[in-house]
Amino acid sequence: MLSVFSVKAIDLDSLNRDPKYVESIVKRSQKIVDQLKLKDASAAKQVVKIISNRYFELNDIYTKRDAKVKKVKDSGVTGDAKNEAVKAANDEKDAALYRTHFAFPANLSIYLNEKQIESVKDGMTYNVVSVTYNATLDMIPSLKKDEKEQIYAWLVEAREYAIDAESSNKKHEMFGKYKGRINNYLSKRGYDLTKEREEWAKRVKARGGTL
């Protein structure tokens, strides 16, 4: 990490935004940063701004996409022309997400180490990676090392997409796609997932827990 004293302070991109919206995003970002327990208060404030600005940036990208889609629908265009115009709006959105995706962790790296950046990503995606990974290992204790590594790699990949999703539902949908991939993978490896879940439920119940 670079010295925080040699880095220009970051401005919160709040101009012309609803103050209540800004406040909610800053609070959300603050909760994520609080989990890092950073000792440097100045660095912590900058990280809050970086995360908040990424949320603002994502909102702008999707708002622009939505406006273009609405314009197409309001124009009365139908058929292939409508589909192509909507596709173009979504393609532009995807390109904007890709262009800006890698700048976010790069900005965080000024103040955070790799492990802390991973924590930020987890905080922005409801810790689904660790929850799903730990649950899968608990469900199937006999998983081999390479299987565990593959499952974890897919969940981390899902997180990279989910972190840029437009809503909590879309984030969970992305993880859902990868969970399906994991289930198919395990089935092909010979695991009876129905039986594994049944046995897992019994073990969880026996220790006084719930799924």
Secondary structure, 3 states (H helix, E strand, C coil): CCCHHHCCCCCCCCCCCCHHHHHHHHHHHHHHHHCCCCCCHHHHHHHHHHHHHHHHHHHHHHHHHHHHHHHHHHCCCCHHHHHHHHHHHHHHHHHHHHHHHCHHHHHHCCCCCHHHHHHHHHHHCCCHHHHHHHHHHHHCCCCCHHHHHHHHHHHHHHHHHHCCCCCHHHHHHHHHHHHHHHHHHHHHCCCCHHHHHHHHHHHHHHCCCCC
